[in-house]
Amino acid sequence: MSRVGKKPVVLEKGVSAKLDTGVLTVTGPKGNLSITLHPKVSVAVTESEVTVDVARKEDKREKALWGLTRSLIQNMADGVTKGFSKDLDIVGVGFKAEVKGQTLVLNLGFSHPINFEIPQGIEVKVEKNPAKATIPQYQTSVNIAGIDKHMVGQVAANIRELKKPEPYKGKGIKYSDETILRKAGKVVKAVGK
């Protein structure tokens, strides 16, 4: 038995789920999300909950699909009610970010600004010198929010990939809860006479 898979997904008030030929659609106050179900997974929808099941519970692959499908449906139910968000910190002298329409313009120490197109369904907010900053004058915070957990995480990873944090001064783009392992710089020894 899958410990995750056997739990039902409880739908909050205002959230509804609809199953139509292998596609499950969850609708809520923030929007709607759909998932194509694997053929080995069966889903039962009632007014207040969604239950997931597989035919062979002892099979390792089907057990994994069981728990995965239940988690994906739970993320959809949470996304259409509360939404998801990730915070990035841009650390470095002269490193800046600003939102212009559906484009995030980043100045990351290169010879040119980087224009990152914001996908449909994702909101990006930029806050300069946040209160939680360790060195406020050199830090900018970027908040990425949306209803699709996978898309929010992927957009955050794509932005971080533009300038990964370096280990000496910590300059670059990092997740706000990420810890950068620092390396010691070069040590200059005095030359004896």
For each residue, the residues with C-beta under 8 A, 3 or more apart:
1: 5 6 57 63
2: 5 6 57 63 64 66 67 70
3: 6 7 67
4: 7 66 67 70 71
5: 1 2 52 53 54 63 66 67 69 70
6: 1 2 3 66
7: 3 4 70
8: 49 50 51
9: 49 50 51 52 70 73 74 77
10: 48 49 77
11: 15 16 17 26 47 48 49 50 77
12: 15 28 77 81
13:
14: 28 29 81
15: 11 12 26 27 28 29 77 80 81
16: 11 26 27 28 47
17: 11 24 25 26 27 45 50 73 77
18: 24 25 27 45
19: 23 24 25 43 45
20: 23 25
21:
22: 36 37 39
23: 19 20 34 35 36 37
24: 17 18 19 34 35 37 43 45 50 73 76
25: 17 18 19 20 32 33 34
26: 11 15 16 17 32 33 34 73 76 77 80
27: 15 16 17 18 31 32 80
28: 12 14 15 16 31 32 77 79 80 81
29: 14 15 80 81
30: 79 80 81 82 83 147
31: 27 28 80 121 147
32: 25 26 27 28 80
33: 25 26 76 79 80 147 148
34: 23 24 25 26
35: 23 24 69 72 73 76
36: 22 23
37: 22 23 24 41 43 69
38: 41 65 69
39: 22
40: 54 55 62 65
41: 37 38 52 53 54 62 65 66 69
42: 52 53 54 55
43: 19 24 37 50 51 52 53 69 73
44: 50 51 53
45: 17 18 19 24 50
46: 49 50 51
47: 11 16
48: 10 11
49: 8 9 10 11 46
50: 8 9 11 17 24 43 44 45 46 73 77
51: 8 9 43 44 46
52: 5 9 41 42 43 66 69 70 73
53: 5 41 42 43 44 66
54: 5 40 41 42 57 59 62 63 65 66
55: 40 42 62
56: 59 62
57: 1 2 54 62 63 66
58: 63
59: 54 56 62 63
60: 63 64
61: 64 65
62: 40 41 54 55 56 57 59 65 66
63: 1 2 5 54 57 58 59 60 66 67
64: 2 60 61 67 68
65: 38 40 41 54 61 62 68 69
66: 2 4 5 6 41 52 53 54 57 62 63 69 70
67: 2 3 4 5 63 64 70 71
68: 64 65 71 72
69: 5 35 37 38 41 43 52 65 66 72 73
70: 2 4 5 7 9 52 66 67 73 74
71: 4 67 68 74 75
72: 35 68 69 75 76
73: 9 17 24 26 35 43 50 52 69 70 76 77
74: 9 70 71 77 78
75: 71 72 78 79 84 149 150
76: 24 26 33 35 72 73 79 80
77: 9 10 11 12 15 17 26 28 50 73 74 80 81
78: 74 75 81 82 84 149
79: 28 30 33 75 76 82 83 84 146 147 148 149
80: 15 26 27 28 29 30 31 32 33 76 77 147
81: 12 14 15 28 29 30 77 78
82: 30 78 79
83: 30 79 145 146 147
84: 75 78 79 145 146 147 148 149 152 153
85: 143 144 145 146 152
86: 143 144 152 153 156 175
87: 141 142 143 144 175 176 177
88: 141 142 143 144 156 159 160 173 174 175 176
89: 133 139 140 141 142 173 174 175 176
90: 95 96 97 106 108 139 140 141 142 172 173
91: 95 135 138 139 165 170 171 172 173 174
92: 95 108 109 138 169 171 172
93: 138 171
94: 107 109
95: 90 91 92 106 107 108 109 138 140 163 171
96: 90 106 107 128 140
97: 90 104 105 106 107 126 140 142
98: 104 105 126
99: 103 104 105 118 124 125 126
100: 103 105
101:
102: 117 118
103: 99 100 115 116 117 118
104: 97 98 99 115 116 118 124 126 142 159
105: 97 98 99 100 113 114 115 116
106: 90 95 96 97 113 114 115 116 159 162 163
107: 94 95 96 97 110 113 114
108: 90 92 95 114 162 163 172 173
109: 92 94 95 163 171
110: 107 113 114
111:
112:
113: 105 106 107 110
114: 105 106 107 108 110 162
115: 103 104 105 106
116: 103 104 105 106 158 159 162
117: 102 103
118: 99 102 103 104 122 123 124 155
119: 122 151 155
120:
121: 31 146 147 148 151
122: 118 119 144 145 146 151 152 155
123: 118 144 145 146
124: 99 104 118 142 143 144 145
125: 99 142 143 145
126: 97 98 99 104 140 141 142 143
127: 130 140 141 142 143
128: 96 140 141
129: 133 136 137 139 140
130: 127 133 136 139 140 141
131:
132: 141 176
133: 89 129 130 136 138 139 141
134: 139
135: 91 138 139
136: 129 130 133 139
137: 129
138: 91 92 93 95 133 135
139: 89 90 91 129 130 133 134 135 136
140: 89 90 95 96 97 126 127 128 129 130
141: 87 88 89 90 126 127 128 130 132 133 176
142: 87 88 89 90 97 104 124 125 126 127 159 173
143: 85 86 87 88 124 125 126 127
144: 85 86 87 88 122 123 124 152 155 156 159
145: 83 84 85 122 123 124 125 152
146: 79 83 84 85 121 122 123 151 152 155
147: 30 31 33 79 80 83 84 121
148: 33 79 84 121 151 152
149: 75 78 79 84 152 153
150: 75 153 154
151: 119 121 122 146 148 154 155
152: 84 85 86 122 144 145 146 148 149 155 156
153: 84 86 149 150 156 157
154: 150 151 157 158
155: 118 119 122 144 146 151 152 158 159
156: 86 88 144 152 153 159 160 175
157: 153 154 160 161
158: 116 154 155 161 162
159: 88 104 106 116 142 144 155 156 162 173
160: 88 156 157 163 164 173 174 175
161: 157 158 164
162: 106 108 114 116 158 159 173
163: 95 106 108 109 160 171 172 173
164: 160 161 172 173
165: 91 170 171 172 173 174 178 180
166: 169 170 171 172
167: 170 180 181 182 183
168: 182 183 185
169: 92 166
170: 91 165 166 167 174 180 182
171: 91 92 93 95 109 163 165 166
172: 90 91 92 108 163 164 165 166
173: 88 89 90 91 108 142 159 160 162 163 164 165
174: 88 89 91 160 165 170 178 180
175: 86 87 88 89 156 160 178
176: 87 88 89 132 141
177: 87
178: 165 174 175
179:
180: 165 167 170 174
181: 167
182: 167 168 170
183: 167 168
184: 187
185: 168
186:
187: 184
188:
189:
190:
191:
192:
193:
